[in-house]
């Protein structure tokens, strides 16, 4: 495992790799989660605080998934720093999948995290099999998004204004994926969640985000 707090070396990732960052101030948990993910073959970078993580992004670190503990310094006993970072990331790196870990006032924090754009969430203590399942869901969802975005770019039929950049293209691809699954499942939210590999709460968030309904 490589902890950014101890080294600035960047591993040589392959283009097909699903690159993961672990942002956790507890050194034991940070090391454990990083080891578990690396044992599954994922390239992992570990960070002890938001300052280190944001510095790495500014230096060009490329990521696909962030494992984010909401209780971060300088206020580790509240979720505010983690939620603020999540909102910031969703505005500047909308393609990044964020898997939120929370152990404080779970229901309220989960609602706030999903509303801010979290892909998924896990309550502490986190079981290894649940963590790996969520990571694989994020990877699958990203692959589906990338395929639809590529199809849209090649066919030039995507309705997103080009002056809005890739965020608009990604949103259109995400909406198309949601609409397709919505029709295939006859608006069965449980089945939609299963096919997309996400929780039902996330499906409701996406339906509201794109103002989609049965009619």
N, C-alpha and C positions, 0 to 999 in steps of 0.2 A: 504494500500500500504506500502511496505517496501522499504525504501531508504537506500542503502548500506552506504551512507555517514553518516547515523545516527545510524546504527546498523549492527552487523555482524552475526545476527541470520540467519540460513538457514532453510527454511520451509521444512516440511516433505512431499516431492513430492511422488505421486504414480507413479509406473513404466509406466503407460499408459498416464501420463500427458504430454502435449506439453508445455515445459518450455520456457519461454520468458524472455529476458532481454531488458530493455529500457536504452539506453545510450544517454542522452540529458542534456546539461548544463543549459538549461532554466528550473528552478524549477517548474514553473507553467505548462509548457508543459509536463515535466517528470511526474508530479503527475496526470495530466489529462489522458495521454495515459495509464499509469499504472492502473488507476481506470477503464478506459473503458475495458481494457483487463481482469482485475480481475473480472469485472462484468459479463464477458462472461464465467467465470470459469477457466481461464488460470492462472497457477502459475507464478508470475511476480517478478523479481528483478529489482530495478532501480539504476542507477549509474549516477553520475554527471560529470565524466571525465574518460578518458582512463586509468589513473593510477589505479583508484578504480576497474574498470572493469577487467583489466589484473591481478590485485592482487587476485580478486575473482576466476578467472580461475586457477591461480596457486594453490589456496587453494582447488581446486577440484570441483568448481561449475560446474554443468552439465546443458547445455542449448541446445535447439533445434532451437531457432530463436532469432536473435538479431535485435531490432529496432534501427537503427543507424542514428543519425543526423550527417551529414558530417561536419558541422561547430562546431568544438570542441576546447576546450582550449589545448594548449596555443595560438592557432590561430583561434578563433571562427569566424573571418570574411573571412576565406578562407576554401576551402574543403580539404586542404592538410592533416591535421591530421586524418580526417575521412577516407580518401582514403588510407592513409598509414596503418591505423589500419585494414581496410578491406583486403588489400593485405596480411598483416601478418596473419590474421585469416584464410584466405583461404589456406595458406601454412601449418598451424599447426592443424587446425580443419576443414577439407574439408567438413565434414558432416553438419556443421552449416549453416543454412539458414540465410541470411542477407537481411533485408528489409531496403533500404536506403531512407532517407528523405532529400530532398534538396530544397533550396530556392534561391540559388545563381547560376547564369549562368547555368540554368537547363540543357539545351541540352548537353553542353560540359561535365558537371558533370555526367549526366546520362550515356553517352557513356563510360566515364572512369570507372564508378562504375560497369557497366555490364561487361566490359572487364576484370575488376579485379575479377569478380566472384559473384557480387551481384545477389540475386535471383529475386528481384523485386525493384521497386522504386516508390516513391510518391512525388509529388511536394507540398510544403507548400503554403498556409495553407491546412492541410490534413482533409478531411471529414471523419467522424467516420465510415460511411458505407464502404468507400473505404479502409480504414485501416483494418477493420475486414475481408473484402473480400480477401485482399492480405495475411493476416495471415492464413486464411482458405486454400488458395491455397498452401501456403508453407507447411501446415500440411498435406494436401492431397498428395503433391508431395513427402514428406518425407515418408509417409506410402507406396507409390508405390515403392520407392527406397528400403525400408526395406524389402518389400515382395520379390522383385526381387533378392536382395542380399541373402536373406534366401534361396530362391529356388536355386540360384547358388551354395551356400555352400553345400546344401543337395545333389544336383545332381553331384557336382564336375565336372561340365562342363564349368565353367567360365574360360576364357582364360587369366586372369590376372596372372602374375608371383607372386607366393606366397612370394618371398623375397622382394616384394615392399609393403607388408602390406595391411591394409584395404583401404587405399586411392586408390590403383589400383583396388581393388574389387569394391569399390563404383563407380569409373569411368566406369568400365565395365558394371555395373548394369545400370548406367545412360545412357550409350550408347545403351544398348539393349532396354531400354524403348523408347528412341528416335527413334531407327530404327523401332521398332514395330509400333509406332504411325505414323511414316513417311509412311510406306507401307499401313497402314489402311486408311490414308487420301489421298493417291496418291500425296504426297508432297504438300499438300495444307497448307501453313504456317499459315493462319488464323485459319483453323480448328485444326491444331496441337496445336496452342496456346490455343485455347478454351478447348481442351481435357486435356492438361497438366495443365491448370489453370495458365498460365503465359502470359506475354506480347510477342508480335511478335518479339520485339528486342531481348528478351532472347532466343527465338527459333533460330534466325539467329546466335546468339553467340554460341549456343550449336552445331548447324550444322557446323559452322566453326571450333569449338574446336575439333570435331571428324572427320572432313574432309568428311562430308556426302553430297551427291548430288543426284539428280534424277537418274543419271547414276551410 
